[in-house]
Structures are given as structure tokens and as C-alpha cells.
Amino acid sequence: MWWQYYGDAVIAVSVLTAILTLSFTHFYMVKSKRGFILPLSISIIGYISFVTGIVFIRGFEGLGFMVYGVIIMGIGLLYYLGVGVYRKIRY
């Protein structure tokens, strides 16, 4: 079965997809989107890099894409939560 061989990849991509989906829903529900555009685009770039490394470039060569993708997406999410949501709560 496919989940026996690619279970870790499926779980990793599904968790990052859920995080990105929650960010998108929050982005579309908020009225002022000005502070959220840059962090969301950084998160999307990190997600694309991670998926490229885990799906298209397999093995040891794709590990760099996966690590950089997670780091970039983490920076984007921290920026999204730290700057965007804090600014929204503060004002």
C-alpha cells in the first residue's frame, strides 16, 4: 500500500497543508489584509519548496529543499503570527 512507503511524506505534507489552509482562511476572514500579505507569501514559498523537495526531488538531494522549505515556512508563520496577529490585536 502507498501509506506504508510514503507515510511520513503524506503526514508531513498534510500537516503543512493544514497549517497553510488555516492561514488562508484567517487571511480571507480578516478585513485589513495589509499586514498579512507578505508573511503569507513567504509561507507559500516555503511550502512550495518543501513539496518540491519531498515530491519531485527524492532522496538525499531533496533533503535540502525540504529543510529550507520548512525553515522558510516557519519564518513566514512566525512573522504571520508575530507581526500580523499581534498588530491586529494591538490596534
Order of alpha helices (4+ residues) and beta strands (2+ residues): alpha-alpha-alpha-alpha
